[in-house]
Amino acid sequence: MDVLDIGKGVVVDLLSGKMPEMEVIALLMSRLLGSAIVFMSCIIKLPQIMAVLKAKSAEGLSITGFETELVAYTLTFAYGLHFNLPFTGYGESILMSAQDVVLLALVYKYAKTPTSHVALATSAYAGGLAVLLSGQLGDGIMSVLSGASFVTIMFARIPQIYQNFATGSTGQLSIFSYLITVFGGSVRIFTSITDNAGQTMVIGYMIATSMNFVIALQILFLGNKGGQGKAASAVKKKPAAKKAKAAPKKKVKKVESSDSESSESEEPAPVRRSLRKRA
């Protein structure tokens, strides 16, 4: 049922003095929350994209992590399309995939990824997407791929979590993007249960939300310490440069003072000669 039809039924029941069934209310909440998630997903990656563009750096971003994340989102919306699930149940996966493509392009550029790697990844993704959307895969295969998508998202987060711990910094990762992702994942657990999306999707969203929560904590506690260290070292170098430039001036003063002293010592000589002549 469409969210408008469900809402209309709830309003009619309330106006007639009848309390709607709890199942209907839960379904309406699920549709509304799902619509909100789809709407928020339009901008969920924009802070991350803007952070990379502003810094002109892909520091702290795991290429493997984002590539794997793109695969996971693609499998999720392919599953929703195959089983004709409500768009509010998987629509954000389409929008997130599109934003991941843009983000990966920026990461490839600023990380100076080899052209061979970019070409291989692009061709593999395009070919896989064509197969998923061809409609030739059966229900059993799509269910297995749906489960694989959440295992994939788990492996997408592990490299990023490890890299953050290893470097002691989260680089250009955006806390805003990850907080929204954690909130959206929590809501998706509820909507998956309400829409009878299957145990696979419920467990998968639990795993993905937990991983995103760990990264959000890393951003809060670690931050971009690498960037701060570089800025501090740059500040320390500036006074040294000023001292180096100021050093020659002191030498010039000494030379001038020595010249003045020599001139002063030479001035009494003619006076002595004149005194000798008079004598």
Contacts in CASP RR format, 6 or more apart in sequence:
PFRMAT RR
TARGET T0000
AUTHOR 0000-0000-0000
METHOD contacts of the structure
MODEL  1
MDVLDIGKGVVVDLLSGKMPEMEVIALLMSRLLGSAIVFMSCIIKLPQIM
AVLKAKSAEGLSITGFETELVAYTLTFAYGLHFNLPFTGYGESILMSAQD
VVLLALVYKYAKTPTSHVALATSAYAGGLAVLLSGQLGDGIMSVLSGASF
VTIMFARIPQIYQNFATGSTGQLSIFSYLITVFGGSVRIFTSITDNAGQT
MVIGYMIATSMNFVIALQILFLGNKGGQGKAASAVKKKPAAKKAKAAPKK
KVKKVESSDSESSESEEPAPVRRSLRKRA
1 27 0 8 1.000
3 28 0 8 1.000
3 31 0 8 1.000
3 32 0 8 1.000
3 35 0 8 1.000
3 88 0 8 1.000
6 24 0 8 1.000
6 27 0 8 1.000
6 28 0 8 1.000
6 31 0 8 1.000
7 28 0 8 1.000
9 20 0 8 1.000
9 24 0 8 1.000
10 20 0 8 1.000
10 24 0 8 1.000
10 25 0 8 1.000
10 28 0 8 1.000
13 19 0 8 1.000
13 20 0 8 1.000
14 20 0 8 1.000
26 194 0 8 1.000
27 194 0 8 1.000
27 195 0 8 1.000
29 190 0 8 1.000
29 194 0 8 1.000
30 88 0 8 1.000
30 190 0 8 1.000
30 191 0 8 1.000
30 194 0 8 1.000
30 195 0 8 1.000
31 86 0 8 1.000
31 88 0 8 1.000
33 187 0 8 1.000
33 190 0 8 1.000
33 191 0 8 1.000
34 88 0 8 1.000
34 89 0 8 1.000
34 187 0 8 1.000
34 188 0 8 1.000
34 191 0 8 1.000
35 88 0 8 1.000
36 187 0 8 1.000
37 88 0 8 1.000
37 92 0 8 1.000
37 184 0 8 1.000
37 185 0 8 1.000
37 187 0 8 1.000
37 188 0 8 1.000
37 191 0 8 1.000
38 87 0 8 1.000
38 88 0 8 1.000
38 89 0 8 1.000
38 91 0 8 1.000
38 92 0 8 1.000
38 95 0 8 1.000
40 92 0 8 1.000
40 180 0 8 1.000
40 184 0 8 1.000
41 91 0 8 1.000
41 92 0 8 1.000
41 95 0 8 1.000
41 96 0 8 1.000
42 95 0 8 1.000
44 92 0 8 1.000
44 95 0 8 1.000
44 96 0 8 1.000
44 99 0 8 1.000
44 177 0 8 1.000
44 180 0 8 1.000
44 181 0 8 1.000
45 96 0 8 1.000
45 99 0 8 1.000
45 100 0 8 1.000
45 102 0 8 1.000
45 103 0 8 1.000
45 177 0 8 1.000
46 99 0 8 1.000
47 174 0 8 1.000
47 176 0 8 1.000
47 177 0 8 1.000
48 103 0 8 1.000
48 172 0 8 1.000
48 173 0 8 1.000
48 174 0 8 1.000
48 177 0 8 1.000
49 99 0 8 1.000
49 102 0 8 1.000
49 103 0 8 1.000
49 106 0 8 1.000
51 172 0 8 1.000
51 173 0 8 1.000
51 174 0 8 1.000
52 58 0 8 1.000
52 61 0 8 1.000
52 103 0 8 1.000
52 106 0 8 1.000
52 107 0 8 1.000
52 110 0 8 1.000
52 172 0 8 1.000
53 106 0 8 1.000
55 172 0 8 1.000
56 110 0 8 1.000
57 110 0 8 1.000
57 172 0 8 1.000
58 106 0 8 1.000
58 107 0 8 1.000
58 109 0 8 1.000
58 110 0 8 1.000
58 111 0 8 1.000
58 172 0 8 1.000
59 171 0 8 1.000
59 172 0 8 1.000
59 224 0 8 1.000
59 226 0 8 1.000
59 227 0 8 1.000
60 163 0 8 1.000
60 164 0 8 1.000
60 167 0 8 1.000
60 169 0 8 1.000
60 170 0 8 1.000
60 171 0 8 1.000
60 172 0 8 1.000
60 173 0 8 1.000
61 107 0 8 1.000
61 111 0 8 1.000
61 160 0 8 1.000
61 171 0 8 1.000
61 172 0 8 1.000
61 173 0 8 1.000
62 159 0 8 1.000
62 160 0 8 1.000
62 163 0 8 1.000
63 104 0 8 1.000
63 107 0 8 1.000
63 108 0 8 1.000
63 111 0 8 1.000
63 113 0 8 1.000
64 156 0 8 1.000
64 159 0 8 1.000
65 155 0 8 1.000
65 156 0 8 1.000
65 157 0 8 1.000
65 159 0 8 1.000
65 160 0 8 1.000
66 100 0 8 1.000
66 103 0 8 1.000
66 104 0 8 1.000
66 107 0 8 1.000
66 156 0 8 1.000
67 104 0 8 1.000
67 121 0 8 1.000
67 156 0 8 1.000
68 152 0 8 1.000
68 153 0 8 1.000
68 155 0 8 1.000
68 156 0 8 1.000
68 159 0 8 1.000
69 100 0 8 1.000
69 153 0 8 1.000
69 156 0 8 1.000
69 157 0 8 1.000
70 97 0 8 1.000
70 100 0 8 1.000
70 101 0 8 1.000
70 104 0 8 1.000
70 125 0 8 1.000
71 125 0 8 1.000
71 149 0 8 1.000
71 152 0 8 1.000
71 156 0 8 1.000
72 149 0 8 1.000
72 150 0 8 1.000
72 152 0 8 1.000
72 153 0 8 1.000
72 156 0 8 1.000
72 208 0 8 1.000
73 93 0 8 1.000
73 94 0 8 1.000
73 96 0 8 1.000
73 97 0 8 1.000
73 100 0 8 1.000
73 149 0 8 1.000
74 93 0 8 1.000
74 97 0 8 1.000
74 125 0 8 1.000
74 129 0 8 1.000
74 132 0 8 1.000
74 149 0 8 1.000
75 132 0 8 1.000
75 145 0 8 1.000
75 146 0 8 1.000
75 147 0 8 1.000
75 148 0 8 1.000
75 149 0 8 1.000
75 152 0 8 1.000
76 90 0 8 1.000
76 93 0 8 1.000
76 146 0 8 1.000
76 149 0 8 1.000
77 90 0 8 1.000
77 91 0 8 1.000
77 93 0 8 1.000
77 94 0 8 1.000
77 97 0 8 1.000
78 129 0 8 1.000
78 132 0 8 1.000
78 133 0 8 1.000
78 142 0 8 1.000
78 145 0 8 1.000
79 85 0 8 1.000
79 90 0 8 1.000
79 142 0 8 1.000
79 143 0 8 1.000
79 145 0 8 1.000
79 146 0 8 1.000
79 149 0 8 1.000
79 201 0 8 1.000
80 89 0 8 1.000
80 90 0 8 1.000
81 90 0 8 1.000
81 133 0 8 1.000
82 135 0 8 1.000
82 137 0 8 1.000
82 138 0 8 1.000
82 139 0 8 1.000
82 142 0 8 1.000
83 139 0 8 1.000
83 142 0 8 1.000
85 195 0 8 1.000
85 197 0 8 1.000
86 195 0 8 1.000
88 191 0 8 1.000
89 188 0 8 1.000
89 191 0 8 1.000
89 192 0 8 1.000
89 195 0 8 1.000
89 197 0 8 1.000
107 113 0 8 1.000
108 118 0 8 1.000
131 137 0 8 1.000
132 145 0 8 1.000
137 145 0 8 1.000
143 200 0 8 1.000
146 200 0 8 1.000
146 201 0 8 1.000
147 200 0 8 1.000
147 201 0 8 1.000
147 204 0 8 1.000
150 200 0 8 1.000
150 201 0 8 1.000
150 203 0 8 1.000
150 204 0 8 1.000
150 205 0 8 1.000
150 207 0 8 1.000
150 208 0 8 1.000
153 204 0 8 1.000
153 207 0 8 1.000
153 208 0 8 1.000
153 211 0 8 1.000
154 207 0 8 1.000
154 208 0 8 1.000
154 211 0 8 1.000
157 208 0 8 1.000
157 211 0 8 1.000
157 212 0 8 1.000
157 214 0 8 1.000
157 215 0 8 1.000
158 211 0 8 1.000
160 173 0 8 1.000
160 215 0 8 1.000
161 211 0 8 1.000
161 214 0 8 1.000
161 215 0 8 1.000
161 218 0 8 1.000
164 170 0 8 1.000
164 173 0 8 1.000
164 215 0 8 1.000
164 218 0 8 1.000
164 222 0 8 1.000
165 218 0 8 1.000
167 226 0 8 1.000
168 222 0 8 1.000
168 225 0 8 1.000
168 226 0 8 1.000
169 222 0 8 1.000
169 223 0 8 1.000
169 224 0 8 1.000
169 225 0 8 1.000
169 226 0 8 1.000
169 227 0 8 1.000
170 215 0 8 1.000
170 218 0 8 1.000
170 219 0 8 1.000
170 222 0 8 1.000
170 223 0 8 1.000
170 224 0 8 1.000
171 223 0 8 1.000
171 224 0 8 1.000
171 226 0 8 1.000
171 227 0 8 1.000
172 224 0 8 1.000
173 215 0 8 1.000
173 219 0 8 1.000
174 219 0 8 1.000
175 216 0 8 1.000
175 219 0 8 1.000
175 220 0 8 1.000
178 212 0 8 1.000
178 215 0 8 1.000
178 216 0 8 1.000
178 219 0 8 1.000
179 216 0 8 1.000
181 209 0 8 1.000
181 212 0 8 1.000
182 209 0 8 1.000
182 212 0 8 1.000
182 213 0 8 1.000
182 216 0 8 1.000
184 209 0 8 1.000
185 205 0 8 1.000
185 208 0 8 1.000
185 209 0 8 1.000
185 212 0 8 1.000
186 209 0 8 1.000
188 205 0 8 1.000
188 209 0 8 1.000
189 202 0 8 1.000
189 205 0 8 1.000
189 206 0 8 1.000
189 209 0 8 1.000
191 197 0 8 1.000
192 198 0 8 1.000
192 201 0 8 1.000
192 202 0 8 1.000
192 205 0 8 1.000
193 202 0 8 1.000
END
